[in-house]
């Protein structure tokens, strides 16, 4: 099978592949946004690869999300695949696509934190190993609207096997009228909505302090955050919270509203929980604040799709209260020198969730590209 890097002229065909499996499509600006990833531009890496037919038309694809990492003063790079789409008539095309992402140079790791139950058995064939070893199959969820969650389970039972085309005809179900109303958050002492993530902000000071600790961490610099927050296909601004102590930022939470499928209720997905060493219960406080506000934002549950032993500990009492989801190995990684698997303690920020979540469909009269800062706090 012929494989080549994705080109701009492929975007319509890539959207057709997404449409075929019922995954969210991107606008032309959205595909250009993926191109603009600062970490990808550092390495001049492809945005992904396609398997093509005799006419050079894409028939299967794999996206390539390059991530910049820091380990103290060191700058390192890794990549996670996203949107691997292989139609039944192209069975076997996943193999050359995975080989292509593994063949990249200049990376300390290649991984996925978002494998589904059907694709998970494929990764060990290419040298991937479960990572984090203890929690690679564990997701946590906190239900904040049990009745709507039950309706979602009923719909999945009735309609779970329908085709993507049938699902489109049915339309989005279990929407919530609170989703696009002005956000009013109830925040505990010390927690604030972060609207300034730029240089010179408390957030920038927090990022520098994280780097100074010397741990291997995904780049959350103001440059990267500016790119992440500029996704033109967002319909709702992310929720960005910070925990302060004596005006010093100690921890940050980032969450995004997600509607996994048309028949699923809205879910508030936690995309990042990060705190300084010695920040005490910062992670638990920030996660609890998201959970306490989720129903008012229109979510039926809050979910944390990537966990680590350290995260389970820092969540405190919330870990015992969470519902266990997943059950298959959705996290797999291949590591190369100079980094070992034991050094890596990822959050969902390290994965592809920021580019793969399905935006909640906006009302027809609402413009896309919501920006941070639309959240009010009381």
C-alpha positions in Angstrom: 0.0 0.0 0.0 1.3 3.4 -0.9 1.7 5.8 2.0 2.6 9.5 1.8 2.4 12.6 4.1 -0.9 14.6 4.3 -1.2 17.6 1.9 -3.5 20.5 2.1 -5.3 19.3 -1.0 -6.3 16.2 1.1 -8.5 18.0 3.6 -11.8 17.3 1.9 -11.0 13.6 1.5 -9.9 13.5 5.2 -13.2 15.0 6.2 -15.0 12.3 4.1 -13.1 9.6 6.0 -14.2 11.2 9.3 -17.8 11.5 8.1 -17.7 7.8 7.2 -17.0 6.8 10.8 -19.1 9.5 12.4 -16.1 11.4 13.8 -16.1 15.3 13.9 -14.9 17.0 10.7 -12.6 20.0 10.6 -13.0 23.2 8.8 -10.3 24.4 6.4 -9.2 26.8 9.2 -9.2 23.9 11.6 -6.8 21.8 9.5 -4.6 24.9 9.1 -4.6 25.2 12.9 -3.2 21.7 13.2 -0.5 22.7 10.8 0.4 25.7 13.0 1.3 23.5 16.0 4.5 25.1 17.2 6.0 21.7 18.1 5.3 20.3 14.7 6.9 23.3 13.1 10.0 22.9 15.2 10.7 19.5 13.6 9.0 20.3 10.2 7.0 17.0 10.8 4.1 15.9 8.7 0.6 16.6 10.0 0.0 12.9 9.3 0.0 10.3 6.6 -2.5 8.8 4.2 -2.8 5.5 2.3 -3.7 6.4 -1.3 -5.2 4.5 -4.2 -4.0 4.4 -7.8 -5.2 8.0 -8.4 -3.3 9.2 -5.3 -6.6 9.8 -3.4 -6.5 9.2 0.4 -8.3 6.1 1.4 -7.0 5.7 5.0 -5.3 8.1 7.4 -3.4 8.7 10.6 -2.8 12.2 12.1 0.5 13.1 13.7 0.4 15.4 16.8 3.9 16.3 17.8 4.4 17.4 21.4 7.2 19.4 22.9 8.4 18.3 26.3 10.7 19.8 29.0 13.0 18.0 31.4 14.5 20.9 33.2 16.6 22.8 30.6 16.2 20.0 28.1 13.8 20.4 25.2 12.5 17.0 23.9 9.8 15.8 21.5 7.4 13.0 21.2 4.4 12.2 19.0 0.9 10.8 19.4 -1.1 9.5 16.5 -4.7 10.7 16.2 -7.7 9.9 14.0 -6.5 6.6 12.6 -9.2 5.8 10.1 -9.1 2.6 8.1 -12.3 1.6 6.2 -13.1 -2.1 6.0 -12.1 -2.3 2.3 -8.6 -1.1 3.3 -8.1 -3.6 6.0 -4.4 -3.8 6.9 -3.7 -0.2 6.0 -3.1 0.6 9.7 0.2 -1.2 9.6 2.0 1.0 7.1 0.5 4.1 8.8 1.8 3.1 12.2 5.2 2.3 10.7 5.3 5.8 9.2 4.7 7.5 12.6 7.3 5.3 14.3 9.9 6.1 11.6 10.1 9.8 12.6 13.4 10.9 13.8 14.1 13.2 16.8 11.5 11.8 19.1 12.0 10.2 22.5 8.6 8.4 22.3 5.6 7.6 20.2 2.3 6.8 22.0 -1.4 6.8 22.1 -3.5 7.6 25.1 -6.8 7.2 23.3 -6.9 3.7 21.7 -10.4 2.2 21.5 -11.2 -1.4 22.4 -11.0 -2.6 18.8 -7.6 -1.0 18.0 -5.9 -1.6 21.4 -4.7 -5.2 20.5 -2.9 -3.8 17.4 -0.2 -1.7 19.2 1.8 -4.5 20.9 2.5 -5.9 17.4 4.6 -2.8 16.8 6.5 -2.8 20.1 4.2 -0.5 22.0 3.8 -1.4 25.7 1.1 -0.4 28.2 2.0 3.0 29.7 1.5 4.0 32.5 2.0 0.4 33.4 -0.4 0.4 36.4 -3.2 2.6 35.1 -3.1 2.3 31.3 -6.7 0.8 31.3 -8.3 3.1 33.8 -10.5 6.1 33.2 -12.4 7.9 36.0 -15.8 9.6 35.8 -18.0 11.5 38.2 -21.7 11.5 37.4 -23.3 14.9 38.1 -26.7 14.2 36.4 -27.5 10.5 36.9 -30.8 10.7 35.1 -29.3 12.0 31.9 -26.5 9.5 32.1 -29.1 6.7 32.4 -30.9 8.1 29.3 -27.6 8.0 27.5 -27.0 4.3 28.4 -30.5 3.5 27.2 -29.9 5.2 23.9 -26.6 3.5 23.5 -28.3 0.2 24.1 -31.0 0.9 21.6 -28.9 2.7 18.9 -25.3 1.7 19.7 -25.0 -0.3 16.5 -26.4 2.2 14.1 -24.3 3.5 11.2 -22.8 6.9 11.1 -25.3 8.0 8.4 -28.2 6.8 10.6 -26.8 8.7 13.6 -26.6 11.9 11.5 -30.2 11.5 10.5 -31.2 11.1 14.1 -29.3 14.2 15.1 -27.8 15.2 18.4 -29.6 13.9 21.4 -29.6 14.8 25.1 -28.5 18.4 24.6 -28.7 20.7 27.6 -30.1 24.3 27.4 -27.4 25.5 29.9 -24.5 24.8 27.4 -24.5 28.1 25.7 -25.7 30.3 28.4 -23.3 32.6 30.2 -21.2 30.6 32.6 -21.5 31.4 36.3 -19.0 29.4 38.4 -19.1 28.9 42.1 -15.4 28.9 43.2 -13.9 28.1 46.5 -11.4 30.3 48.2 -8.1 30.5 46.2 -9.6 29.3 42.9 -9.9 31.7 40.1 -10.8 31.6 36.4 -7.6 32.1 34.3 -8.1 34.5 31.4 -4.5 35.5 30.9 -2.1 32.7 29.9 0.4 34.9 28.3 4.0 36.0 29.1 4.1 38.1 32.2 1.0 36.4 33.7 0.9 34.3 36.9 0.4 31.4 34.6 3.8 32.0 32.9 5.4 32.1 36.4 3.7 28.8 37.2 5.0 27.2 34.0 8.5 28.4 34.8 8.2 26.9 38.2 7.0 23.6 36.8 10.0 23.5 34.5 12.4 24.3 37.3 11.3 21.2 39.2 13.1 19.1 36.5 10.4 16.5 35.9 9.6 15.3 32.4 6.5 17.3 31.4 4.6 18.2 28.3 5.1 21.8 27.2 2.4 24.0 28.7 4.2 27.3 27.9 2.3 30.4 27.0 3.2 29.8 23.3 1.7 26.3 23.3 -1.4 27.5 25.3 -2.0 30.3 22.9 -2.0 27.8 20.0 -4.3 25.4 21.9 -6.8 28.0 22.8 -7.1 29.3 19.2 -8.7 26.2 17.7 -11.2 27.7 15.3 -13.5 24.7 15.5 -14.2 25.1 19.2 -17.8 26.0 19.9 -17.3 26.6 23.7 -14.3 28.0 25.4 -12.4 25.7 27.7 -12.7 26.1 31.4 -9.3 27.1 32.8 -9.0 27.3 36.6 -6.0 28.2 38.8 -5.4 27.6 42.5 -3.6 30.5 44.2 -1.8 30.7 47.5 -0.7 34.2 48.5 -1.1 35.3 44.9 1.2 32.6 43.6 -0.4 30.1 41.2 0.0 26.6 42.6 -2.0 24.4 40.2 -4.0 24.6 37.0 -7.0 22.7 35.6 -8.2 22.7 32.0 -11.5 21.2 30.9 -13.5 21.1 27.7 -17.1 20.2 27.0 -17.3 17.1 24.8 -20.2 15.2 23.2 -18.6 11.9 22.3 -21.3 10.8 20.0 -24.6 12.2 18.8 -26.5 9.9 21.2 -24.3 10.7 24.2 -25.0 13.5 26.7 -22.5 16.3 27.1 -19.5 15.5 29.2 -16.9 17.8 30.8 -13.6 16.2 30.0 -10.6 17.2 32.1 -7.7 17.8 29.7 -5.1 18.8 32.3 -4.5 18.8 36.0 -1.0 20.0 37.0 0.4 21.3 40.2 3.7 22.3 41.7 5.5 19.9 44.1 4.4 20.7 47.6 1.1 22.2 46.5 -0.8 20.0 48.9 -4.3 19.2 47.8 -4.3 21.5 44.8 -5.2 18.7 42.3 -8.1 17.6 44.5 -9.5 21.1 45.0 -9.3 21.9 41.3 -10.9 18.6 40.2 -13.7 19.0 42.9 -14.4 22.6 41.6 -14.9 21.2 38.1 -17.2 18.5 39.4 -19.2 20.9 41.5 -19.8 23.2 38.5 -20.2 20.7 35.8 -24.0 20.3 35.9 -24.5 24.0 35.9 -22.4 24.1 32.7 -24.6 21.5 31.0 -22.6 18.4 31.5 -24.0 15.0 32.7 -20.6 13.8 34.0 -17.0 14.8 34.4 -14.3 12.5 33.0 -10.6 12.0 33.4 -9.4 9.8 30.6 -5.8 9.4 31.6 -4.7 8.4 35.1 -1.4 7.7 36.9 -0.7 6.3 40.4 0.5 9.8 41.3 -2.7 11.4 40.0 -4.9 8.8 41.9 -3.1 9.8 45.1 -3.3 13.5 44.5 -7.1 13.3 43.8 -7.6 12.3 47.4 -11.1 11.4 48.4 -12.3 11.9 44.8 -10.6 8.7 43.6 -12.8 6.5 45.8 -16.0 8.4 44.6 -15.2 8.0 40.9 -16.8 5.5 38.6 -14.2 3.3 36.9 -14.4 3.4 33.1 -12.3 2.0 30.3 -11.3 -1.6 31.0 -9.1 -2.0 27.9 -5.6 -0.8 27.4 -6.1 2.6 25.9 -2.6 3.9 26.7 0.4 2.5 24.8 3.9 3.9 24.2 7.3 3.2 22.6 10.2 4.9 24.4 13.7 5.6 23.1 16.8 7.1 24.7 17.2 9.4 26.5 13.9 8.9 28.3 12.5 5.8 30.1 8.9 4.9 30.6 9.3 5.3 34.3 10.0 9.0 33.9 6.7 9.7 32.2 3.6 10.7 34.2 1.1 11.9 31.6 -2.2 13.7 32.0 -4.7 13.9 29.1 -2.8 17.0 28.0 -0.1 14.7 26.6 -2.6 12.9 24.4 -4.7 13.8 21.4 -7.9 14.7 23.3 -7.5 18.5 22.5 -7.7 17.7 18.8 -10.1 14.8 18.9 -13.0 15.7 21.2 -16.3 16.3 19.5 -17.3 19.9 20.0 -20.8 20.4 21.3 -22.8 21.6 18.3 -23.5 25.3 18.6 -26.8 27.0 17.9 -27.0 28.2 14.3 -26.8 31.9 15.3 -23.6 31.4 17.4 -20.2 32.1 15.9 -17.5 29.4 16.4 -14.1 30.1 17.8 -15.1 30.9 21.4 -12.2 32.3 23.4 -11.1 31.9 27.0 -12.4 34.5 29.3 -16.1 34.0 28.6 -16.5 32.3 32.0 -17.8 34.4 34.8 -17.1 33.6 38.5 -19.2 34.3 41.6 
